[in-house]
Every structure is written in C-alpha cells, then in structure tokens.
Amino acid sequence: MADQHPHHAHVAAPAPPGHGVPPSPAWPWFTALAVGVVLAGLLAWRPWDQPGAGADPLPTVTATPDPAPGEPAAPETPDEPEVVLGAADVASLFLTDDELARAVPDAAGMSLAPADEAVWGLPTGSMVDPAACTTAVTVVEQEPEVFERRFASDDTVTVIQSVDLLADPSEARAAFDALVGVLGECPEYQQVNPGVDGGAWQAQPPTTDAGDVTTVVRQATLTAEGASSPEVEVTALVANALVTTTASGVDPDVPPADPAVLAQVAREAGERALADR
C-alpha cells in the first residue's frame, strides 16, 4: 500500500512519507591518414601559379607501405565496460554514518534506518499539480527495478535517502536528464492527496555538477499541515542508479545542510560504492 503523505514529509515524525517516484563511454581518436594530408597539400599547391610551371615535374608521392605479411597489427584499446549495479549493490549506495554526519551536521550520531513500508510512486488517488512536475516528487517516471529508502530523524532534522535502480546506465542517464529538466521548469508545485493534507513546494533553480558521479542539487521550502520546512535535496547519478538525499529542518530560515557540501558528499559516496564493487 502506497504511503499517504508527500514524499518529503520531513516536518512530521520519523516514519518517512512516500517520496515516490545518465556516463558516456570514451571513444578512441585515430590519426588522419597520410594520403589525406598529401592530398590537402596538392590542393593547396597550384603549379599553374608557380614560375616556370610548365617545365617543373610534379612532386613524387610516396605511399606508406602496408605491414609485412604475418606482422601483427597494433592492438585496439577496448572500451572500458560500463558498471551495472544490481540489487545486492543497493545497500552500499546509502550514506554511512560518517558521510551522513559530514553531509548534514545536525544528523551527526544518527544512522539511516530502513523504511520497510515505503514504496515507489504516489499514493493511490494522489497527483502532482501541475502534472508536468510529477518527477520532482517521484524522481523517475516509471517504477524502477529496485526501490529502497532509509531515513534518520530527530526534533531538529530529518534525512531521507532513496535509491531508484534502473536497468542500465543509459536508462539512468536519460531519467536523470529528464529530472534535471523538470526541476528547472517547476519552481512551484504541490502534491494533492484525497482526504489528507498534501504538500506544496517552492524551489530555487537546480545546480548540476558533472563527473564520474553527476549530481543535481536544489533548495526548496515545503509547506504541509500548516508548517513550513526548509529542504536541501540532491540526486546523484551512480551508474544505473539515481540516489536522492533530502535533508529538511524545522526553522524556515535555517537550511538543514549546505547544498554544496551535501552534493559533494553524495558524489563521494557514489564513487565509494563504485570502487567497492
């Protein structure tokens, strides 16, 4: 049964609400053929413009000999295979206690605990208004192959971390790019739940940082159940996974985390997870 709260219900209780809800291979470059260089020289050199052109012979072009029979050709450098994470790798994508303390200082001493009842997607009958902003809540458009969530919470801060594991890195990259686009186009949106209070977000423009692990981070204010909560949220693209970390506080004027630091720790955690495979 889907969670009946907005995905960032960080103002309430430790049990997190339903949050709901791409690296390119390097290609070798080859040197230009010698014949192409010679041809360019011939086109640039016009014998009819030179003094005594009719009497001078054309320059001799010497072809580069082919390798002798039996001589081995230079081996091609194979493309480095893409890392594809599986269900067994999901646990390593969550922040360690040390990483959590660095990312969100107010969460020092806490540990992320499994949110066993959390499921991907919006609650039954729930919707995001406008609908074009739905992935700002659900992260990905379609249910991922694996979805897991963990959280840590006390009276001052709540941290929710979710992993959406997709089929392969190209699918994850496409989903990440789509998310970045939606976040840029949705400064305001709300989640409408039948019979219960939803949540409304006012968000600042997102900031991306590309690398082995690419991130998008933004700050927002969530208003739910008559209270406002500041949020900092980062989504990291780690191979074929999207890892979203949301920190929310209780003081509307005090961000619960430094966006640059949260994004940096998210990248480092993703790189650690890849290195551990």
URRARA-V819204 format. One record per backbone hydrogen bond with DSSP energy under -1.0 kcal/mol. CO is the residue of the C=O (numbers start at 1). NH is the residue of the N-H. Records with the same first field share a line. If there is no record, write none. Layout:
CO = NH, NH
This chain:
6 = 9
8 = 10
33 = 37
34 = 38
35 = 39
36 = 40
37 = 41
38 = 42
39 = 43
40 = 44
41 = 45
46 = 49
47 = 50
50 = 53
52 = 55, 56
68 = 71
86 = 89
90 = 93
91 = 94
96 = 100
97 = 101
98 = 102
99 = 103
100 = 104
104 = 107
105 = 108
107 = 110
113 = 151
115 = 118
123 = 126
127 = 192
129 = 190
130 = 133
131 = 134
133 = 136
134 = 137, 138
135 = 139
138 = 140
146 = 165
148 = 163
149 = 115
150 = 161
151 = 113
152 = 159
157 = 154
158 = 248
159 = 152
160 = 246
161 = 150
162 = 244
163 = 148
164 = 242
165 = 145, 146
168 = 172
169 = 173
170 = 174
171 = 175
172 = 176
173 = 177
174 = 178
175 = 179
176 = 180
177 = 181
178 = 182
179 = 183
180 = 184
181 = 185
187 = 203
189 = 201
190 = 129
191 = 199
192 = 127
199 = 191
200 = 223
201 = 189
202 = 221
207 = 217
209 = 215
214 = 237
215 = 209
216 = 235
217 = 207
218 = 233
219 = 204
220 = 231
221 = 202
222 = 229
223 = 200
224 = 227
227 = 224
229 = 222
230 = 249
231 = 220
232 = 247
233 = 218
234 = 245
235 = 216
236 = 243
238 = 241
240 = 166
241 = 238
242 = 164
243 = 236
244 = 162
245 = 234
246 = 160
247 = 232
248 = 158
251 = 254
258 = 262
259 = 263
260 = 264
261 = 265
262 = 266
263 = 267
264 = 268
265 = 269
266 = 270
267 = 271
268 = 272
269 = 273
270 = 274
271 = 275
272 = 276
